[in-house]
Amino acid sequence: MAAADPTPLMPGVPPAPLRDTRGGGSDRSDGADGPQRSRVDPTGVAAALLAFVEHFEEGVAVLATCGRVLFLNYAARAMVLGVPLRLVDGHLRAGAPNDTAALRRMVSGCAVTGSGSIRLVSEDRTLLIAASALAPTPYGTAEPAVLLRLIDPATIRLPGKDTLQVQFGLTPAEAAFALEMLAGNDLVASASHRGITLHTARVHLRRIFEKTETRRQAAMIRLLLLCPRLVTRQA
């Protein structure tokens, strides 16, 4: 019998809030250690985590060690519609039999190695997959599971221009130029795309270095790429 399609539900149930054992019911205010864990609403936390995982730009999947899919987030569901990866009877299948076998070995091997990775390549698409073992917990699944991160390099989003302006104090022109650099263009190509002179491009680049407090272009690019982005989809 075919397995039911995985639905966007978080596997397991969050643990019950921990009782504060430090002060016999102390009602002290939050300190450096953060809010008292006894006040955490597990339902609210689960809902927030589900929203984060469901709308995370990378694909996230949870599999049983036998390969049965327990959960796919929005991005992962879009990635398993065809080549090089698809969902068949509740299991992930690669486009080629040898890739499917390698995928199965990676998942089952996580019970021993704890992690693994694989690259699936088709004519027009590449998927990078990393696997991590999830140990069973008293409040989660009764059997070990495997967490997969699925990355399609072609769908990775760059930070928005507004985000760069807020995070680093860039002007609109500087932020637009930074996005040209993040797209992989060199100084000349970035200037050409923006319709500015090479002198102006150098001025923008110098100001971006100053505002990001970096000295090397590789460090600046890495910092800009790590700029936090909203993960929940806007209605």
Summary of the structure (lengths in Angstrom):
residues: 235
radius of gyration: 22.7
end to end distance: 37.2
largest distance: 68.7
contacts: 618
relative contact order: 0.12
helix: 40%
strand: 19%
